[in-house]
């Protein structure tokens, strides 16, 4: 599992200190990435998934996934697609699109809803 984060200093905020809403949610700061991984590992453990390896990487999510997967064609990358670009006629978001285009291994794109827990049928 890989969690990519943007340094907290690069978070864009409004005058009131709230983060600027946008179509893409980024993790700001290493602690936010750690918290996201802990939540995911806990959920997977409840589903009896074992032997997971985690990495926290600063930078672009697509580049982080590609870097961790490396040049081994036996790897598989699983990446979510929330469908936020559908209004613009795009089937894939920027991260799954870049990963699918550049990976040397298999890529499994999981279609999810706009909110994390919601699956699209």
Secondary structure, 3 states (H helix, E strand, C coil): CEEEEECHHHCCECCCCCECCCCCCCCECHHHHHHHHHHHHHHHHHCCCCCCCCEEEECCHHHHHHHHHCCCCCCEEEEEECCCCHHHCCCCCHHHHHHHHHCCCEEEEEEECCCCCCECC
